[in-house]
Amino acid sequence: MKLEKSKQHKMTTLLLILYLIILAWIILFKMQFSVEALYQFTGFRSVNFVPFEGTAVYDGILDIGEITYNVLIFIPFGIYISMLKPNWHFLQKILPIAGVSLLFEVLQYIFVIGSSDITDFLGNTLGGIIGIGVYLFFRKIFKSKAMKALSILAILGTLAIFIFGLLLMFGIIQYGSFS
């Protein structure tokens, strides 16, 4: 049983690392495969500290799609943190999620690759919180089989985000700032 938990923990850690790489590729590298291609996204720097204003508004209309993508893309993070640290309190789980989101926003500003926006930060953090809720729901419903069910969900979620990135890259889905 202990060996199985150890294997489970290693697999979840590996999936979290893969997820974070994909997340960085989408948010920081704008789904580009070369530094030269990334230059088309550089040179634009802005900061918005007013929620649901600024970069989330296009032609006076709030872009719900972009906010939804920001929420959805961070749900797996909440699941992974909860799987790896099930004994952490709720706030302890939120801190790394909010921290990574803030890091992405700051890095976009530092490297002049888009806008840093409080709406993105809030959406990302909300997505992580929803992920924590999904984890708690699965634990309540599946009890002892929760980790197995969550592992399957985590694999599918990471795969979905990768496919989502590919769909964005090929223009099948509209691209926002995703951060």
C-alpha positions in Angstrom: 0.0 0.0 0.0 2.8 2.4 0.9 4.6 1.6 -2.4 1.4 2.3 -4.3 1.0 5.7 -2.6 4.7 6.5 -3.4 4.1 5.6 -7.1 0.9 7.7 -7.0 2.7 10.7 -5.5 5.5 10.5 -8.1 3.0 10.3 -11.0 1.1 13.2 -9.6 4.3 15.2 -9.2 5.3 14.4 -12.8 1.8 15.5 -14.0 2.0 18.7 -12.1 5.4 19.5 -13.6 4.1 18.7 -17.1 1.0 20.8 -16.4 3.2 23.8 -15.3 5.4 23.5 -18.4 2.3 23.6 -20.6 0.9 26.5 -18.6 4.1 28.4 -19.0 4.1 27.6 -22.8 0.5 29.0 -23.1 0.9 32.1 -20.8 4.5 33.1 -21.1 5.6 31.8 -24.5 2.3 32.4 -26.2 2.4 28.9 -27.6 5.4 29.6 -29.7 8.1 27.1 -30.5 10.9 29.5 -31.1 12.2 32.7 -29.5 12.0 34.5 -32.9 8.3 33.7 -33.1 7.8 35.0 -29.6 9.0 38.5 -30.7 5.6 39.2 -32.2 4.2 39.3 -28.7 7.0 41.4 -27.2 7.0 45.2 -26.9 3.6 45.4 -25.3 3.6 46.1 -21.5 0.7 47.2 -19.4 -0.6 46.8 -15.9 -4.2 46.8 -14.8 -5.1 46.9 -11.1 -8.9 47.4 -11.6 -10.8 44.1 -11.8 -12.9 43.4 -14.8 -11.6 46.5 -16.6 -8.6 47.1 -19.0 -7.4 44.1 -20.9 -10.6 42.1 -20.1 -12.7 44.7 -21.9 -12.8 44.9 -25.7 -14.9 47.6 -27.4 -16.6 48.4 -24.1 -17.7 44.7 -23.6 -16.3 42.4 -20.9 -14.7 39.4 -22.5 -16.2 36.6 -20.5 -14.5 34.0 -22.8 -11.0 35.1 -21.8 -12.0 35.2 -18.1 -13.5 31.7 -18.4 -10.4 30.3 -20.1 -8.3 31.8 -17.2 -10.5 30.0 -14.7 -10.6 26.7 -16.6 -6.8 26.5 -17.2 -6.0 26.7 -13.5 -8.5 24.1 -12.2 -6.0 21.3 -12.6 -3.6 23.2 -10.4 -6.0 23.1 -7.5 -6.5 19.4 -8.0 -2.8 18.7 -8.2 -2.0 20.7 -5.0 -4.7 19.0 -3.2 -3.6 15.5 -4.3 0.0 16.2 -3.3 -0.7 18.0 -0.1 -4.1 16.6 1.2 -3.3 17.6 4.8 -2.7 21.2 4.0 -5.4 23.7 5.0 -7.4 25.5 2.4 -5.3 28.7 2.5 -2.1 26.7 2.3 -3.3 25.2 -1.0 -4.4 28.6 -2.4 -1.0 30.3 -1.8 1.0 28.3 -4.4 -1.8 28.8 -6.9 -2.1 32.5 -6.4 1.8 32.7 -6.2 2.2 31.0 -9.6 -0.5 33.2 -11.1 1.2 36.3 -9.7 4.6 35.1 -10.9 3.2 34.7 -14.5 1.8 38.2 -14.4 5.1 39.7 -13.1 7.1 37.8 -15.7 4.9 39.0 -18.5 5.6 42.6 -17.3 9.4 42.1 -16.8 9.9 40.4 -20.2 7.4 42.8 -22.0 5.3 40.0 -23.3 1.7 41.2 -22.7 -0.3 42.7 -20.0 -0.3 42.1 -16.3 -3.9 42.1 -15.2 -5.7 41.7 -11.8 -8.6 40.1 -13.6 -6.3 37.3 -15.0 -4.9 36.8 -11.5 -8.4 36.6 -9.9 -9.6 34.2 -12.6 -6.5 32.0 -12.3 -6.9 31.9 -8.5 -10.6 31.2 -8.7 -9.8 28.3 -11.1 -7.4 26.8 -8.5 -10.0 27.2 -5.8 -12.5 25.3 -8.0 -9.9 22.6 -8.4 -9.6 22.3 -4.7 -13.4 22.0 -4.5 -13.3 19.3 -7.2 -10.7 17.4 -5.1 -12.9 17.6 -2.0 -16.0 16.5 -3.9 -14.1 13.5 -5.3 -12.9 12.5 -1.9 -16.4 12.7 -0.5 -17.9 10.7 -3.3 -15.2 8.1 -4.1 -13.7 7.8 -0.6 -10.8 5.3 -0.8 -10.8 5.3 -4.6 -10.7 9.1 -4.8 -6.9 9.3 -5.6 -7.3 6.8 -8.5 -10.3 8.7 -9.8 -8.5 12.0 -9.4 -5.4 10.6 -11.1 -7.5 9.7 -14.1 -9.1 13.2 -14.0 -5.7 14.8 -13.7 -4.3 13.0 -16.7 -7.4 13.9 -18.7 -7.2 17.5 -17.5 -3.6 17.9 -18.4 -4.2 16.3 -21.8 -7.2 18.7 -22.3 -5.1 21.7 -21.5 -2.4 20.5 -24.0 -5.1 20.1 -26.7 -6.6 23.4 -25.7 -3.1 25.0 -26.3 -2.9 23.3 -29.7 -6.4 24.5 -30.6 -5.3 28.1 -29.7 -2.1 27.7 -31.5 -3.8 26.7 -34.8 -6.4 29.4 -34.4 -9.4 27.1 -33.9 -10.1 28.9 -30.6 -9.7 32.7 -30.2 -6.6 33.7 -28.2 -6.8 36.2 -25.3 -4.0 37.1 -22.9 -4.3 33.9 -20.8 -2.6 34.8 -17.6 
